[in-house]
Amino acid sequence: MARQPGRTTRFLAASLGATALLALAAALVSRTLAPLRQPAPASAPRTRSAPPLTSASLPREASPQLHGRILDADGSAVTGAHVRVIAQERASRVVAETATDRAGGFAFARLGTRRVRVEADHDPQGEVRSAEIVVSEDSSRELTLVLAPAAVRGLVVDADDGHPVAGATLSVEGVPWSSPAVTSDASGSFRFPFVPFEATGLFAVAGGYKAARVALGPREDAPEPDLRVALDRGDPVDGVVLDPDGKPVRARVVACEGRPSEARVESGDDGAFHLPASTDGCDAVALHAETAPSDPARVRASGPLLLRLGAPGGISGSAVDGRGAPLDSFSLGVEAFAGPHGQTVQVRPAAFRGGSFRVDRLVPGSYVLTASTQGAPPARSDPIEVRRGAVTDGVRIVVAAGGVVVGRVVDDRNAPLAGVDLRFDLVSAVVQSDASAKTDDSGRYRLEGAPPGPFTLRAQRDGFRVKLVSGLFVASGQTIAQDVILKAIDGGGQTEFAGIGAALQPVESRIVFGAVFPGDPADRAGVEQGDRLVRIDGEDAALPLVDAIQRLRGQPGTSVGVTVERKGTMLELLLVRASIVH
């Protein structure tokens, strides 16, 4: 399996199987080991949502609690309007969302009993917000909502001389979902096509200026308010980053993390850096691949800002076989990592002898290690917490012998195929399985060293499509039978597998869907590019990336349930795996 150092720039095909498409590695760590990252623990799903449905098309067991239509000002149905159900709780939040169908219809089931509002928008018709209503499990409410203009426009100017400021970025504040930002033009003018009625204000950022907020009052009687945003000039804030010993060091600096005014810069070899004036009043931290982050420090226009990195941590422990005996020799890698500020680690794989290991200069966070030795499948550690300036010891990784897969490989006419190469596909992002076998003249094979599962068997021979058989399980020391049919390459795709037809991409401490291939299971179920993977079949998806991929793979016709987060809303989707050739 290919390993690529540095921050990942490729998508990982969650269902693809083709090892060539797995430039796996995501931000692989720099020095003694090699990682991916572990997604941070995900929150429980908040709601269920479905593709756009009218009340008539909902199944009987999912009768709508809330349904209706979205119309424009002329009374015509609006197709594709974004409809949200917002719970009126201590903090408003989106609990379900969908898009209207061709008749402008929408429907929501399984909302529970609660007080909610319904909001909908569509460009250019505008937005609408319902009154507060109560939905319950034993009744159904019907609404007809008419879109009305809800735009906000205005002018961004210099507070000192009033001249227009071009290129200012403005974003909406006060809504429990993300809203697209806009940029002021050469005349300083800007316009939001529609701004949710729940929005409390606009936030403006421009180069050479301090960030500014402008409040949004009630807008029911002002369909398109005209705002004036005045920006105060400001100077860059200077600073310096020091290592734990007090020496200047090159590092990344993040200020206003997660806010519209977020800034990311890098200090020079002399430790010096400059933050834009818009970060005044925010916290800033320094990040380095081999130390702990600095403590947050408040950015002040008066400056300068001093950020001192913390002492790194480490991990020590042992690797043993299934009988508890120390391994004579083994390799070790970081399979997954989750740290603060979306930080990644860079550690090269390392070889150890005598059963013991120690890895130093680690960024604090949660690690999953993978150990591998000849003749056995790679084995994972439990999550390991590394703290600033401390070594986490006593870690024990058991590398068991693994299971056995036996079977027969034939062509599509049931003729046995000799010389077929069989291996285990994508068992780890940092260490490879050395298990391999070839079929004999009768097409039979015996492949030892199988991981517990789910795992994928890869069969390959010149002139035939590569076949990936996924969703297999076997206990250590046990044997399973798996026959394989290979099809000759006919000018089409060269790899055959079963999966969901989407790709996974590691983004900081999350796993998100990258490419979603048109017409494949993920696309048909409603998965969208950028959705964050939260749960797989009801279980937390805070997994090493390769494990998430294996769980999404499987046999054709079988199903897998996923919970995804999209713009703050949890959606539960059912995907039926299909056979795919590419």
Secondary structure as GFF3:
##gff-version 3
##sequence-region A 1 582
A	DSSP	beta_strand	12	13	.	.	.	ID=ss1
A	DSSP	three_ten_helix	19	21	.	.	.	ID=ss2
A	DSSP	three_ten_helix	55	57	.	.	.	ID=ss3
A	DSSP	three_ten_helix	60	62	.	.	.	ID=ss4
A	DSSP	beta_strand	66	71	.	.	.	ID=ss5
A	DSSP	beta_strand	82	87	.	.	.	ID=ss6
A	DSSP	beta_strand	93	99	.	.	.	ID=ss7
A	DSSP	beta_strand	105	108	.	.	.	ID=ss8
A	DSSP	beta_strand	114	122	.	.	.	ID=ss9
A	DSSP	beta_strand	126	129	.	.	.	ID=ss10
A	DSSP	beta_strand	133	135	.	.	.	ID=ss11
A	DSSP	beta_strand	141	146	.	.	.	ID=ss12
A	DSSP	beta_strand	152	158	.	.	.	ID=ss13
A	DSSP	beta_strand	169	173	.	.	.	ID=ss14
A	DSSP	beta_strand	182	183	.	.	.	ID=ss15
A	DSSP	beta_strand	189	192	.	.	.	ID=ss16
A	DSSP	beta_strand	201	205	.	.	.	ID=ss17
A	DSSP	beta_strand	212	215	.	.	.	ID=ss18
A	DSSP	beta_strand	226	231	.	.	.	ID=ss19
A	DSSP	beta_strand	237	242	.	.	.	ID=ss20
A	DSSP	beta_strand	252	255	.	.	.	ID=ss21
A	DSSP	beta_strand	263	266	.	.	.	ID=ss22
A	DSSP	beta_strand	272	275	.	.	.	ID=ss23
A	DSSP	three_ten_helix	277	279	.	.	.	ID=ss24
A	DSSP	beta_strand	283	287	.	.	.	ID=ss25
A	DSSP	beta_strand	297	298	.	.	.	ID=ss26
A	DSSP	beta_strand	305	308	.	.	.	ID=ss27
A	DSSP	beta_strand	313	321	.	.	.	ID=ss28
A	DSSP	beta_strand	329	338	.	.	.	ID=ss29
A	DSSP	three_ten_helix	340	342	.	.	.	ID=ss30
A	DSSP	beta_strand	350	353	.	.	.	ID=ss31
A	DSSP	beta_strand	356	362	.	.	.	ID=ss32
A	DSSP	beta_strand	365	372	.	.	.	ID=ss33
A	DSSP	beta_strand	379	380	.	.	.	ID=ss34
A	DSSP	beta_strand	384	386	.	.	.	ID=ss35
A	DSSP	beta_strand	391	399	.	.	.	ID=ss36
A	DSSP	beta_strand	403	411	.	.	.	ID=ss37
A	DSSP	beta_strand	421	425	.	.	.	ID=ss38
A	DSSP	beta_strand	437	438	.	.	.	ID=ss39
A	DSSP	beta_strand	444	450	.	.	.	ID=ss40
A	DSSP	beta_strand	455	460	.	.	.	ID=ss41
A	DSSP	beta_strand	466	472	.	.	.	ID=ss42
A	DSSP	beta_strand	479	481	.	.	.	ID=ss43
A	DSSP	beta_strand	484	486	.	.	.	ID=ss44
A	DSSP	beta_strand	495	499	.	.	.	ID=ss45
A	DSSP	beta_strand	502	507	.	.	.	ID=ss46
A	DSSP	beta_strand	510	516	.	.	.	ID=ss47
A	DSSP	alpha_helix	521	525	.	.	.	ID=ss48
A	DSSP	beta_strand	532	536	.	.	.	ID=ss49
A	DSSP	beta_strand	539	540	.	.	.	ID=ss50
A	DSSP	alpha_helix	545	552	.	.	.	ID=ss51
A	DSSP	beta_strand	559	566	.	.	.	ID=ss52
A	DSSP	beta_strand	569	576	.	.	.	ID=ss53
A	DSSP	beta_strand	578	581	.	.	.	ID=ss54
###
